[in-house]
Amino acid sequence: HMAKFGAYYINSTFYHDVHPAGSKLLIALSEVLAGFDGSFTFPSGQQYPEGVNYTFMRVFNASFGVTLAPLAYFTLLNIGCSPNAALLGGLLVCVDNALCTISRFILLDAMLLCFTAMSALSFSGLYKHRSQPFTRVWWVWLFATGVSLGLVASSKWVGFFSVGLVGLYTVWELYDIFGQSRTRIRSYALHWVARIVALIVVPLAIYMLCFRIHFGLLYKSGPGNAVMDSLFQAGLQGTGLANQPLDIAYGSIVTLKSAVPGVGLLHSHADTYPDGSKQQQVTGYTHTDQNNNWVVEKMHGQTRGNTSETLEFVRNGDIVRLLHAGTNRNLHSHAVAAIQSKRDFEVSGYGLDSEYPDSNDHWRIEVVEELSRRNTESRLRTLSTRFRLHHTRQNCVLRATGKSLPSWAWNQAEIVCDRRGRLDTNTIWNIENHINPLLPPASADDLKSPFLRNFVQLNMAMARTNNALTPDPDKFDPLTSSPLDWPLMRLGLRLCSWDPAQVKYWLIGNPVVWWSSSLAVVLGSLQLIFYAVRRQRGYHDFASLNHWEQHLGVSWILLGGWAMHYLPFFLFSRVCYFHHYLPSLYFAAMYTAYLIEWNMPRAQPVLVGLAIAAILNFLFFAPFTFGFDYPAEELANRKWLSSWNVY
């Protein structure tokens, strides 16, 4: 339930989700306008408390769905359809049960569909005035397209399909303008500048602005902390990471965090490896534990100061020893193969401080990135310094492999010494916790994480989460579906519990809208191929070249919009759901009205007949849209396909 994200914004609690911030900020706005205080987190299946005005929230969300029909109507007018055909296109969108149902819930899809429709309208307006570049109306449609693309991309990442649709057309258009003999260099350069600013800079600025607001509102520690690095977390209230010394000195007690998500902190415990050296295990551990603490010591044979006057700071290039605080063992590596990653060396805990001095306990600090300011002495710093630990004797680098060790290591992360010395995320570490009573706490200015870095980091975390949403081959999930199921509406989607006594909603489309639009997509594609082949063979089926080019342009907007929002799902390994087809359906419904009129100039009886059939079907399937509180078996006459899970 997406309403919980609004509660996070109201409570200023940092969270992580697979989707961008734009639509969730709008959900938060609806909750603020509804007077919601953020005390309820919308757990699935629970009754809403008295003070939660969920009716207003749902109306706010539905208002975005309401715009779809008029936006479709004006889009079809822009591309040259008659008012009757445009009215049919808007009607098909209006009476589709799936589009209506999805808009009635507090989800992101109504906003995604609204901004997709805005992008299509703006794009069609830009196409309509393509022969009037640099006029006032052309500039308006150009920047309206850019704003719409920024909004749709900020709603869900599938919104970038609209960006791709406009982007590919823009490339073709610039190529076409370049081939026109009347085009002057100055004018052509302005075409490029205008499109770069309006269609790249503006959408990117809107997308980034949503994240700027996102970070500004979420300033308290929350469930999303772990996807961000230590420096970002230090800026969140409640983490306690900011109230610690900045510069690392010899004798400091520290924890070392891997840059690899899910590895956590460098860890050791009294358990030993079952094979190899059989020395003390060194792993990565994601939870707070005393066994994550290490003391930064000098090389064997060297002593450190123990007062504020004799204190020495650790600098880039220093050779250090890391002494495990809990067991008094040194971080150690040697020419023994790691138990799982055989190409690399084992990392272990060895010795008792300096009782058994061994040069295999020595590691060189190699700073990769320094994020704090005013570090002229190249000191190793808490949170802000990203560094590697290079083993001086074996010439390898401390590395988190990303693998988990077996149960004998409590399934903790594997840590090795990489013999190839690769510079990548797996070999980068930072100091997360720092204890040294001889040093003052850091200032807030030294622990600020730059916005651009936070922006990139969070988007990469979103990508990792998205890529992890893969179907389990050993588990049947009745909610998922395949892209092949969508055009024929082979499956629906239960949106809530199917208990006979509860109100139930089933996400299913209007069969007239879905099946007629799928037929239009197939026939329209075949027709385009047919005419293209005939044209290549020298046949001219159109009164003028402009008529053919107009048909191609409209087909790119509508048929291309369907394809751009549908076909990429065949390339995804992530789980797919019925509602992923809804943006494609929007374009297909408009294409149906356009194609009927284009093939049959006197198509009014067909338009009226399809409209009546669509309205009747909407009413027939209305119980699924507006909810029913009786056994689903009573709707058996609406189970038109055996694959529909009505009951």
N, C-alpha and C positions, 0 to 999 in steps of 0.2 A: 504494500500500500504506500503510494508516493506521499501521502499526507505526513508521514513521519519525518520526511526531510524538511518540511515546513517547520515542524517542532524543533528540529535541530537549529534552524536559523533563528527562531525566536529565542531559544536558550543559548545561542552563540556557541554551540558545541560542535567541534570539528568532527566531520564524518567523511566517509569515502563511499563513492558509488561509481558505477560503470558509465553513467551518462554525464554530459556537461551540465553546467550550473543553470543555464538560462531558464528552462521551464520550471525547475524546482524553485527558483527565486520567485517566479510568478505564483506558484502554489503557496509559498510563504507569504506573499502579499495578500492572497485571498484569505489566509488564516488571520493575518493581522487585521484586515478589514472586517472579518467576522468576530473580532474581539477574543480570539483564542489566545490563551496564556502559555501554551507550550507544555502544559503539565501532563498531557496524554500523548503517548507515542504511537497510537493506532496499531496495537498488536492484532494480528489476524484472528478473527472470530470473536473478539470481545465487543461487548455493548458499549456504545459511546456514552460518556458521562453527560450530565445535564448541561454543563456549560459549553459543550462543543457544538457550535452551529454548523454542522456538516452540510445542512441544506444550502446555506449560502456558498460554501466552498464548492459544492457540486454545481450549483448554478453558475458560479464564476467559471468553472472549468467548461461547462456546457456552452458558455457564450462563445468560446473559440470554435466549437463544432458548428454552431449556428451560422458562422460566416462562410462555411464551405459552399453552400448552394449559390448565394449571390456572387461569390468569387468565381465559381465555375461559369455562371451565366455571363459575366463581363469578360472573362477570358475567351469564351467562344465568340462573343461579339468582336473582340479585338482581332481575332484571326479570320474574320470575314463571314461567320455564320449568320443566318437570318435570326431575328428574334425568336421565331418558333423553335428552331433547332437549338438555340442557346437556352431557351426555356426548358426543353427536354433534357439537355445536359445537366442543368441545375436541378431539375426534378429527380433525375436518376440518382444524383448525389444526395438529395434531400431525403428520399424514401429508402435509402439503403439501410437495412436494419443494423448491420455491423458498424457503420459510421455513426449511426445514432446511438447505439449502445455504448460504444467506447467513449463517446463524448459525455456520457452521463456519470462517469466515474472520475474519482480524483486520481487521474493518471497523466502521463506526459503526452499521450498520443493525440489528444484533441489539439494541443498547442503545436505539436509537430505537424499535424495535418493542416492546421490553419496557416502556419508559416510556409508550408510547402505550396499551398494554394496561392498565397500571396506572391511567392516566387514565380509560379506559373503565370499569374496575372501580369506581373511586372515584366516578365520575359516576353509575354505575348504583346504587351504595349511597346516594348523596345523593338520587337520584330515588325510591328505594324508601321512604325515610324523610321525604319531602317534607311529609307531613301531620303530622310531629312536630318542628316547628322548635324550636330552642334546647334540645332534649334532649341528653343526653351522646352518644348514638349519632349524632345529626345533626351535632354539632360535629366528631366524629371523622371522619365521611365528608367534611364540608366542607373541613377542613384537609388531609385525605389527598388530596383533589382538587387543592388548591392546590399541595401539594408535588409531586404527579405532573406537574402542568402545568409547574412550574419545571424539573423534570428533563427532560421531553420537549423543551421549548423550548431547553434548554441542549445538547441532543444534535445537532440539526439544525434549521435554520429551518423546515422543513416541520412540525416539531413545533408550530408556532404554529397549525396547522390544528386541533389538539386544543383549543388555547386558544379559537379561534373557535367551535368546536362548543359548548363549555361556556358561553362568553360570550353567544352568541345565545340559548341556552336560559335563562340567568340573566336576561337582559333581559325575555324573555317571561314568566318566572315572577314577576318583580317587578311587571310590569304586571298580571298576573292577581291577585296579592295586593292590589294597590292597588284593584282593582275589587270586592273582597269587603267587604260592608257591615260585617262584624264586625271589620275591621282597624282598630286604633287607631294614631294618629300615632306614638306612642312605639315601639310594636312594629314599625311599618313602617320607622322610621328605623333600628332595630336590625338589621332584615333587610339594609338597605343597608350599614351599617357592617360587619356580619359578612362579607358577600360582598366588599366592597372590600378588607378586610384579608386574607381567606383566598384570594381568587381573583385579586387584583391585587398586593397588597404582597408576599405570600409568594412567588409565582412570580418576581416581579421581583427579590426579594432573593436567591433561589437563582441566578437567571441572572447577576446581578451578582457574587455570591460566586465563581462559577466563573471569571469574568474577573479577580477580585481575586487568586485563587490563581494564575491564568495569568500575570499580570504579576509576581507575587512569585517564581515559579519561573524565569521567563525573564529573567535580568538580564544576560546577555552578548550582545554584538553578534552578529547572525546574518543569514540571508538575508531576513528579514522587515523589516529596518530601514526600507527605503524607503517603506513604506506609512504610517509614522508621521512626525510633524514633528520638527524639529531639537531642540526642547526635550526631547522624550521620548528621542530617541537619545542625548542628552548623559548621561542616567542609565544607559545601558548600558555595561558594562565593555568596553573595547576600541575604542570609537569615537574616543576622544581629544578629544571635543568639550567636555568639562567643564574641561579644563586650559587655559583661555584667559581673557583679561580679560573682565570683565562689562560695564563702561560703555564706550560707543564715544566716542572723542575724534577731533578733527580730526588727520589724519595717520595714522589707523589703516588698516591693510589688511584688507579684509573680503570675504566672499562673500555674495551675496544669494540666498536660496532662495525660489522661488515656492511658494505654498500649494496650487497645482494639482498633483495627483499626475502624475508622468511628465514634468514640465517641467524640473525640476532647478534649476540655478543660472544666474544672469544671466551671460552669456558674450559675449565679443567676440574677433575674430581679424582678421588682416590682409586677408582676403578682403572684397571690396566687393559691394554690390548690383548686379545686372546692369542694373536699370532704376531709375527714380525719381531720387534724389539721387546715386546711385552712390558713396555714402560707405561707410565701414566697417560691416560687418554687426554687429548685436547680436542674440543669440539666447538660447535656453535650452538648457542642456547638462546631462546627467544624470551625467557622470563627473567624477572629480577631475582638474583641469587648471589649470595656471598662468594660463591665459587667463580663469579665473573670478574673478581677484583685481581688486579696485577699491580705490582710495585715496580716503578721504573728505576732501575739500578744502573750503575756504571759497569764497564767491562770488568771481568775478573782481574784482581790485582790492583784496582783503582778504588779509592774511597771518595765518598761524597760528604758535603757539609750538612750539618744538622741544625743550623741556626739561620735566622733571616739574613745575617751578614755573610755567611759562607755558602748560601744557597746558589746552586748553578742551574741554569735553564737548559732544557733540551732544544737543540737546534737541528735544522735540516742538515743531513750528512753525518750526524753523530752516530756512533756505534753504542748500542744500549743492550742491556740485559733485562728481560721481563720476568720477574719473580712472582709466581703464583702465591697470593696472600694466604690462601687457605691451607696449602700443603707444603709450602716452602720449596717447591720445585721450579726450575727454570724452564722457560719456553725453549724448546730444543728441536733440532732437526739433524738428520744424519743420512748417510747413503743406504737407507733401508726403504724398500718400496712400501708405499701406503697400502693399506689393506684392500681398499676398493679401487682407487685410481692408481693402478700399478705403475703408470709412467712417471708418477711424481713421488717425492720422498715423504716419508712419514713425519708428522709433527707430534711431539710428545712432551711430557713433563719429566725432567731429569735432574738428578743431583739434589743437594740440600743447601740452597743458597750458594755460597762459595766454598763449601766443605770439599766438594769434588770439582774443582775448576775445569771447564771444558770449553774450548773455543767454539764448539757447536751450539753454544748458548748465546752467541753474539749476532745481533741484527742491526743493520744500518737503516736509519730513517731516511726515506726518500719522499719528499713532499711533492704531491701531484698538483694540488690546487689549494690556494689560501683565499678564504672568503671574507676574512676580517680586514679591517683597515689599519694602517699605521704599524705594520709588522716589519719594520726595517731591519730587524736583527734576525729574521727568518726563524723565529721561535716556533716550536710545536705548540699548538693552541687547542684548547678544549672546543669541541664542536665544529669550529670553523676550518680546521686544517684537515685536508684529505691526503693521506699518505700511504706508502707501501712499506713493508718490512722486508728488507733484502738480507738473506742469510749470507754472512761474509765468507764462510768457508765452503759451503756447498753451492754457492752462486745460484740460489733459487729464491723464490718469492712466496711469502705466506699467502695462501689462497683458500677461499671458500668455494668448494666445487659446486655447491647447489644440490648435492645428493644427501640423502639421509643414511646414517649408519644403522646397522641392525639393532635388535633389542638389547644386545650386550652393552651398547652405548646409549641406551634409553632412546633410540631413534633420533638422536640429535644430529646436527649437521656435520658433515665431514670437512675437516680442515687438513690441508696438505701443504707441502712446499713445492711450488711449481718450478720444474727444472727449466722450462722454456722462458720463464721470466716475462710472460705476456703482460702488457699494460692494458687491463680492462677492468670492468666493474668488480669482478670477482677477486681482484688483488688489492682493492682500495679499502682503507679503513679510516675511522675517525675516533677520537676520544669522546665518549658520551658522558661519562661521569668522572669527576675529578675531586679528590679529597687531598687537601694540603693545608693544615692549620697555620702554616707560616705565610700563606699568600692571601691577599684580599679578594673578594668576589669581583667578577668581571662587570664592566659597565654595560648597560643595555645596548648602547650604540655598537659595541664590538660583536654583538651576537644577533645582528639583524640579517635575515635571509632575504636576498634580493627577489623582487616580484617575478622577474623573468625566469629565474632559476626555479622558483616555486611552481610557476605556471608549467614549465616543461616537465618538471618532476611529477606533478600531479597527473598530467596528461599521459605520461609514460606508465604511471600506475594504473590509470584507467584502461590503457591498452592491454596491460598484463592481465587485469581482471577480466576484460572482455575475451581475451584469448583463452582464458581458463574455463569459460562457460561452454565446455564441450559435452556432448551427450555421453552418458555412461552406457557402453555396449552391453553390460550385464544387467541393466535395469530398464524396465519399461516405464516410460513417462507418458501418461495419457494427455498431458497438456501440450506436448511438443508436436510438431508436424514437419513435413518436408515441403520445400518450395513447389514440388510437383503437385501437391495436394491443393494448393491455393486457387489457381484459376478456375478449377472445376468445383471448388468448395466441397472437397471430399470429406473434410473434417471441420468441426466447430470447436469452441473452447469454453469450458465451464469456468465461470468467473467467480464462483463461490461454492460453499457447501451445497451438496445435493440432497440434503435431508428433506423428506417429504413435507414437513411442516414449516420449513423456512422459505423465505422469498428467494427464488432462484433466478439467475440471469445466464443466458447461454449466448455466447458471441457467435452469431451466424449471419451471413449476408442475405440480401434479397436475391433469390434465385434468378429472377428476371434480369436484374442489374448485373449480377456476376456472370451468368452464362451468356447473355447477349453481348456483354463487353468482351468476354474471352473470345467469342466467335468473331466479333469485329476486329480484334487484334490479329487473329489468324488470317481472316479474309483480306484485311487491309494490307498486311505484310505480303501476302501472295500477290495481291493486285499491284503493289509497288514493284515487286520483282518482275511481274509480267510486263508492265509498261516500260521499265528500265531496259529489259531485254529487247523489246520491240523498238525502242528508241535507238538502241545500239545497232540494231539491224537496219536502221534507216526509215522506219515507219514513224509517222507523226500523228498521234492520236488526239492532240490538243490543238485548239485554235491558235494558240500562241505559246511561245516559250515561257512567258510570264505566268501563264496558267499552270504549267507543269512545275515551275520553280516555286510558285505559291503553294501547290500541293505538297511538294517536298519539304518546304519550310514548316508548314503546319504539322505534317507528319513527324518532323523532328521534335517539335514541341510536345505533341500529344503521344504519339506512338513511341517516340524516343524517351519521353518522360516515363511511360510505362516500363520500357525495357531497362532504363537506367536504375529504376527503383526496384526492379524484380530480379533481373539476371545475376547481379553480383552475389545474391544469396546462395547460388549454386557453388560459389568459390569459397564460401565460409565453412569453417569446421565447427563453429559455435552452434549452440542449440537455436532452433528457429521456432517461431510461434505463428499462429494464424494471423494475428494483427500486424505482422510485418508486411503483409501484402496490401494493407489499406492505402498507402500512398500511391501504389501502382494502380489500384482500383480507381482512385480519383481520376487519374489520367485516362484510364481505359473507358470510364463512363462518359467523359467528355468526347473521347475519340469516337464512341458509338454514335452519338448525335451528329457529329461532324461527318462521319463516313456515310451515314444514311442520306443526309442532304446532298453530299457531294456526288453520290452515285444516282440519286433520284431527285432531280430538281423539284418535282411535284410530289414531295414526300409527306405532305401533311397528314394523310390518312395513316401512314405507317408511324409517324411521330406520335399521333394521338393514340393509336392502338398500343404502342409500347408503353406510353405514359400510363394509360389505364391499367394495363397488366401489372406494371411496377407498383402502382398505388394499391391495387388489390392484394398483391403479394405482401406488401409491407404490413397491411392490416392483418393478414392471415398469420404472419409470423410475429405480430406485435407482442404476444405473451413473453417471448424470449427477450424482447427489447426492454419492456417495461416491468418485467418480473411476474412470477406466478408462485403462489404459496400452496399449491396442491400437488399430488403425485405427478411426476413427469409422464407416467404411462397414459394419463388422460389426454396427452398431446400426441398420441401415437400417429394420428393422421397427418402430422407435420414432419414425421420422420421419412423424408422422401428418398434418402439414400441409406443403405444398410450400414454404411460406415459412420453415420451420424450418431454420436453418443448422447442422444436425448434422454435415454433411460437405460 
